[in-house]
Amino acid sequence: MYEEWITKMPSSRSQSGGAVTWISIGVLVPICILSVLPIWILIISSVASTESLASFGFQIFPSEFSWEAYRKIFAQPDFIVRSYSVSIAVTVAGTLAGVAASALFAYVISRQNFGGSNFLSFFLFFTLLFNGGTLSSYLLISNFLHWKNNLLSLIVPLLISPFNVLLLRSYFRTIPLSLIESARIDGASEFRTFRSIVLPLSMPAVLTVGLFTMLMYWNDMTQALLYIDQQYLYPLQYLLYKLTFNQSIIPQSGEQYTGTIASPLALRMGMATIALIPIFFSFLAVQKHFVRGIMLGGIKGD
């Protein structure tokens, strides 16, 4: 009887696991569909005709398609390419500098034998709860540093995120201390230890923080709203914001080129779709490290 019960255990466990799997699929698939639906409506609305949007509003499948919004956007390619270039330059420079600064800061406060670790950790955590506000930041960047209409004003204010630093710090503390001590015995400096041992072992967390930082820079509009007045320095998200209130910000020769007037709503959706493309492919590139970086970085609560 006991042997018969033992032989039946794996099958019951497999049946239970299969039921949980199917329940999870049944719950998660509708959630995934609902999550993708807004993006689908965004893309479809950008190729819907003016009459379709005016008569039926947002639809999953519009009654009539039109490419007039994209024709107007790309009728003056220099205009959109310039904003794209500003956004790409700010995002690439900000992501590289932000990940490097966050990783170095996190490594310092992850070393418990460093005397100032607790103070710097408290200083970092304090900024999560309190900050100087928009006015002080504006006065610092505009009046003291004189970075108005300068790309540095789009990069430096977002350089370090306390959440990213705490995530990396928790991940660094999961690395065995014996590896770091071995490197020290072999004569490696702290920076060499960080670069050759800690950083390669922390790639899932570093890529996750890199994705967070990239999304923050690419989607940011607030810094441009505060510090950018020159149109040739408009990043893509700020251009989309301006387009929401003023369609004429795109040169009017686009309408003369196409012979028709594009729907303002379709024009905005087209700009939003264009802004979505780099982030979509960037997420696909690092998504396999995303969950692992979050979970392993959050193992410790210290």
TORMI-819137 format. One record per residue (C-alpha): residue number from 1; residue in one letter; x, y, z negated. Coordinates in pm, 1 decimal. Last residue first. Example, Ala and Ser with C-alpha at 12.3 -4.5 7.8 and 13.67 -1.06 7.14 Angstrom:
2
k r u v w
2 S 1367.0 -106.0 -714.0
1 A 1230.0 -450.0 -780.0
***
This chain:
302
k r u v w
302 D 1850.1 4585.7 -406.9
301 G 1555.2 4403.4 -254.0
300 K 1760.6 4139.6 -84.4
299 I 1623.7 3942.0 207.7
298 G 1527.7 4257.2 399.6
297 G 1813.4 4267.7 646.9
296 L 1765.4 3899.1 723.9
295 M 1400.0 3954.0 810.6
294 I 1442.5 4276.8 1009.6
293 G 1744.3 4158.2 1205.9
292 R 1584.8 3822.0 1282.5
291 V 1265.8 3988.3 1404.1
290 F 1449.8 4220.8 1645.2
289 H 1730.6 3997.6 1772.9
288 K 1519.8 3827.6 2042.8
287 Q 1360.6 4166.7 2120.9
286 V 1690.0 4324.3 2226.9
285 A 1667.1 4332.8 2607.7
284 L 1287.1 4324.0 2622.5
283 F 1276.6 4632.6 2398.6
282 S 1509.7 4819.4 2632.2
281 F 1294.0 4723.8 2930.7
280 F 980.8 4872.4 2775.2
279 I 1163.5 5175.4 2636.9
278 P 1295.4 5266.1 2981.2
277 I 948.0 5234.4 3146.6
276 L 730.8 5424.3 2895.4
275 A 827.3 5776.1 3007.0
274 I 710.9 5697.4 3360.9
273 T 380.2 5571.4 3222.4
272 A 337.7 5886.2 3012.1
271 M 401.3 6103.1 3319.4
270 G 143.5 5905.8 3516.2
269 M -105.5 5929.7 3233.7
268 R -62.3 6306.0 3226.1
267 L -114.7 6331.7 3601.3
266 A -415.5 6101.2 3585.5
265 L -571.4 6332.1 3326.7
264 P -494.5 6643.1 3532.2
263 S -656.3 6474.8 3836.0
262 A -444.4 6526.3 4146.3
261 I -537.3 6797.4 4392.6
260 T -515.4 6700.6 4757.0
259 G -300.2 6792.9 5059.4
258 T -10.5 6584.9 4933.9
257 Y 266.0 6837.6 5000.3
256 Q 60.2 7144.0 4919.7
255 E -38.9 6981.2 4592.1
254 G 325.0 6910.3 4509.9
253 S 420.1 7266.3 4602.7
252 Q 251.3 7369.0 4278.8
251 P 565.2 7304.5 4073.1
250 I 488.0 7102.5 3758.8
249 I 430.2 7346.5 3470.6
248 S 99.4 7421.2 3642.3
247 Q -66.1 7142.0 3445.5
246 N -57.1 7346.7 3126.5
245 F -185.8 7209.2 2799.2
244 T -109.2 6838.5 2836.4
243 L 177.0 6921.9 3073.1
242 K 360.6 7092.0 2789.7
241 Y 343.2 6771.9 2583.3
240 L 457.8 6563.7 2879.6
239 L 751.4 6799.8 2927.7
238 Y 829.0 6762.7 2559.7
237 Q 835.1 6385.2 2600.5
236 L 1062.0 6405.8 2906.5
235 P 1322.8 6632.4 2755.4
234 Y 1306.4 7003.6 2847.9
233 L 1653.9 7149.7 2901.5
232 Y 1581.9 7294.4 3248.8
231 Q 1274.3 7462.3 3100.8
230 Q 1474.3 7683.1 2865.5
229 D 1302.6 7742.3 2532.6
228 I 1436.1 7449.5 2330.0
227 Y 1480.3 7467.2 1950.6
226 L 1149.5 7406.6 1776.3
225 L 943.3 7222.3 2037.1
224 A 1253.5 7037.6 2152.4
223 Q 1312.3 6912.9 1797.8
222 T 948.6 6807.5 1760.5
221 M 927.1 6602.8 2079.7
220 D 1086.4 6277.5 1973.6
219 N 981.7 5966.0 2164.0
218 W 1322.7 5889.1 2317.7
217 Y 1516.9 5981.3 2006.4
216 M 1306.6 5774.7 1766.4
215 L 1276.6 5481.2 2005.4
214 M 1654.3 5472.6 2047.6
213 T 1707.9 5485.3 1673.7
212 F 1468.5 5197.4 1607.8
211 L 1627.7 4993.0 1888.0
210 G 1977.4 5061.5 1755.1
209 V 1864.1 4966.2 1405.7
208 T 1749.8 4632.3 1546.7
207 L 2073.1 4595.3 1742.3
206 V 2275.9 4659.6 1425.7
205 A 2065.5 4414.5 1224.5
204 P 2108.0 4134.4 1479.5
203 M 2478.0 4226.8 1531.6
202 S 2573.5 4196.4 1164.0
201 L 2844.4 3929.6 1188.7
200 P 3026.9 4128.6 1458.0
199 L 3012.1 4445.6 1241.9
198 V 3135.1 4293.4 916.1
197 I 3439.3 4110.5 1049.1
196 S 3640.0 4302.5 1311.4
195 R 3507.6 4658.3 1278.0
194 F 3434.0 4667.1 905.7
193 T 3750.2 4482.4 812.3
192 R 3954.0 4706.5 1040.9
191 F 3791.6 5012.8 881.6
190 E 3867.7 4885.1 533.1
189 S 4227.4 4809.9 624.5
188 A 4345.3 4457.4 700.3
187 G 4648.3 4331.0 509.4
186 D 4582.5 3957.0 517.8
185 I 4471.8 3976.4 153.7
184 R 4217.4 4241.3 251.6
183 A 4079.7 4020.9 527.2
182 S 4043.3 3734.0 284.3
181 E 3861.9 3961.1 37.8
180 I 3614.5 4061.8 308.5
179 L 3546.7 3700.1 400.2
178 S 3517.2 3601.1 32.8
177 L 3248.8 3867.5 -18.6
176 P 3010.8 3656.3 183.3
175 I 2795.1 3870.5 415.1
174 T 2446.3 3911.5 265.7
173 R 2545.5 4254.2 130.8
172 F 2590.5 4382.9 485.1
171 Y 2225.3 4305.1 561.1
170 S 2095.5 4502.8 262.8
169 R 2316.5 4797.6 359.1
168 L 2198.3 4779.1 719.1
167 L 1833.9 4810.3 616.8
166 L 1914.4 5086.6 368.4
165 V 2095.8 5283.4 640.2
164 N 1809.6 5236.5 886.4
163 F 1554.2 5357.6 631.5
162 P 1768.3 5660.6 545.5
161 S 1772.1 5769.2 912.0
160 I 2092.6 5936.7 1022.8
159 L 2138.9 6140.5 1341.4
158 L 1791.3 6286.5 1369.4
157 P 1889.3 6650.7 1304.6
156 V 2212.7 6605.0 1509.2
155 I 2069.8 6498.1 1845.0
154 L 1808.3 6744.5 1972.9
153 S 1985.2 7052.5 1831.4
152 L 2307.1 6920.8 1986.6
151 L 2138.1 6954.2 2324.7
150 N 2165.5 7330.3 2296.5
149 N 1884.1 7576.2 2365.2
148 K 1917.7 7698.6 2004.4
147 W 2233.7 7559.9 1848.8
146 H 2341.9 7880.0 1675.3
145 L 2482.5 7692.9 1372.1
144 F 2363.5 7953.3 1118.2
143 N 2061.9 8117.1 1280.7
142 S 1908.1 7841.1 1494.5
141 I 2023.7 7518.3 1330.1
140 L 2020.8 7627.5 966.9
139 L 1718.2 7854.0 994.0
138 Y 1518.9 7583.1 1168.8
137 S 1618.4 7319.0 916.0
136 S 1521.9 7547.0 626.2
135 L 1184.0 7620.6 784.2
134 T 1106.1 7259.9 872.1
133 G 1130.9 7124.4 521.3
132 G 1417.5 7083.5 276.7
131 N 1352.0 6718.5 217.5
130 F 1208.7 6498.9 -55.4
129 L 1109.7 6133.7 -95.6
128 L 1324.3 5957.6 163.2
127 T 1600.4 6211.3 100.5
126 F 1624.1 6087.8 -259.0
125 F 1702.1 5737.4 -132.4
124 L 2019.5 5861.4 33.9
123 F 2138.1 6054.7 -271.3
122 F 2055.5 5754.6 -491.0
121 S 2259.8 5527.0 -265.4
120 L 2542.1 5782.1 -258.3
119 F 2546.2 5794.7 -640.0
118 N 2534.7 5416.0 -674.1
117 S 2817.9 5358.9 -426.9
116 G 3048.7 5625.3 -567.1
115 G 3275.6 5383.2 -753.2
114 F 3323.6 5135.8 -468.7
113 N 3333.9 4779.4 -605.3
112 Q 2971.8 4735.9 -500.8
111 R 3063.5 4772.9 -133.8
110 S 2721.4 4810.9 32.1
109 I 2738.1 5189.5 -16.8
108 V 3039.1 5220.2 215.7
107 Y 2906.6 4972.5 470.9
106 A 2573.9 5154.3 492.8
105 F 2742.2 5488.2 563.8
104 L 2956.5 5333.0 836.7
103 A 2655.2 5155.7 989.9
102 S 2437.4 5467.8 978.1
101 A 2707.2 5685.0 1138.0
100 A 2776.8 5433.5 1416.2
99 V 2406.8 5367.8 1479.2
98 G 2334.4 5741.3 1494.5
97 A 2628.5 5825.3 1721.0
96 L 2542.5 5553.6 1972.2
95 T 2168.2 5620.3 1954.5
94 G 2204.3 5998.9 1970.6
93 A 2437.4 5991.6 2270.3
92 V 2218.7 5744.7 2461.0
91 T 1889.3 5911.3 2366.0
90 V 2008.0 6269.0 2428.3
89 A 2157.7 6181.2 2766.8
88 I 1855.3 5973.8 2869.2
87 S 1608.5 6244.7 2765.4
86 V 1804.4 6518.4 2944.5
85 S 1839.8 6304.9 3257.1
84 Y 1467.7 6224.6 3263.9
83 S 1386.1 6593.3 3233.2
82 R 1615.6 6671.4 3526.4
81 V 1486.9 6378.0 3730.5
80 I 1127.6 6498.7 3685.8
79 F 1195.9 6843.7 3831.8
78 D 1448.9 6730.6 4088.5
77 P 1191.3 6491.4 4231.6
76 Q 953.1 6768.8 4343.6
75 A 692.6 6567.4 4534.0
74 F 764.7 6298.3 4275.3
73 I 505.5 6418.2 4022.0
72 K 257.5 6518.4 4292.9
71 R 281.2 6186.3 4468.1
70 Y 258.0 6006.3 4134.3
69 A -72.3 6178.8 4053.3
68 E -203.2 6134.1 4408.0
67 W -161.5 5756.9 4403.2
66 S -535.3 5684.4 4408.4
65 F -747.3 5384.1 4319.8
64 E -1126.8 5365.2 4315.9
63 S -1369.0 5175.6 4092.3
62 P -1120.0 5165.5 3808.8
61 F -1035.3 4833.1 3639.5
60 I -994.1 4849.1 3260.2
59 Q -1170.8 5182.9 3263.4
58 F -1114.1 5525.2 3107.8
57 G -1360.6 5789.8 3222.6
56 F -1654.0 5674.3 3436.6
55 S -1753.4 5968.2 3656.4
54 A -1461.4 6209.5 3622.3
53 L -1201.8 5932.9 3608.0
52 S -1344.6 5762.0 3916.2
51 E -1380.3 6088.2 4108.4
50 T -1020.1 6190.3 4037.8
49 S -891.5 5855.6 4157.8
48 A -731.0 5602.0 3927.0
47 V -357.9 5533.0 3953.6
46 S -256.7 5692.3 3620.8
45 S -566.7 5551.0 3456.5
44 I -446.6 5198.8 3534.3
43 I -113.1 5255.0 3360.9
42 L -263.4 5405.3 3044.8
41 I -544.9 5149.6 3039.3
40 W -285.5 4869.2 3051.4
39 I -83.2 5031.2 2773.0
38 P -398.3 5063.9 2559.7
37 L -486.2 4694.4 2626.9
36 V -147.4 4551.7 2526.3
35 S -220.8 4563.9 2153.4
34 L -576.8 4434.4 2196.5
33 I -442.6 4142.9 2400.1
32 C -176.8 4070.3 2137.5
31 I -441.1 4071.0 1862.2
30 P -661.4 3838.9 2068.3
29 V -363.1 3599.1 2110.3
28 L -261.0 3618.6 1743.8
27 V -571.7 3470.3 1583.4
26 G -628.9 3173.7 1814.6
25 I -255.2 3109.0 1837.3
24 S -226.9 3104.1 1458.5
23 I -522.0 2868.1 1434.3
22 W -362.9 2643.6 1696.8
21 T -32.8 2634.8 1508.5
20 V -200.5 2572.9 1173.2
19 A -390.1 2279.9 1322.3
18 G -70.2 2138.2 1471.4
17 G 108.4 2164.7 1137.7
16 S -174.4 1980.2 964.7
15 Q -170.7 1710.7 1231.5
14 S 207.6 1682.2 1200.5
13 R 179.9 1650.8 823.4
12 S -85.1 1386.1 854.1
11 S 129.5 1197.3 1107.2
10 P 439.0 1223.6 888.8
9 M 254.5 1091.7 579.4
8 K 101.2 782.3 735.3
7 T 416.9 571.9 708.2
6 I 451.1 657.4 339.3
5 W 91.6 554.4 266.9
4 E 149.0 215.9 436.1
3 E 466.9 166.1 234.8
2 Y 278.1 242.0 -88.3
1 M 0.0 0.0 0.0
***
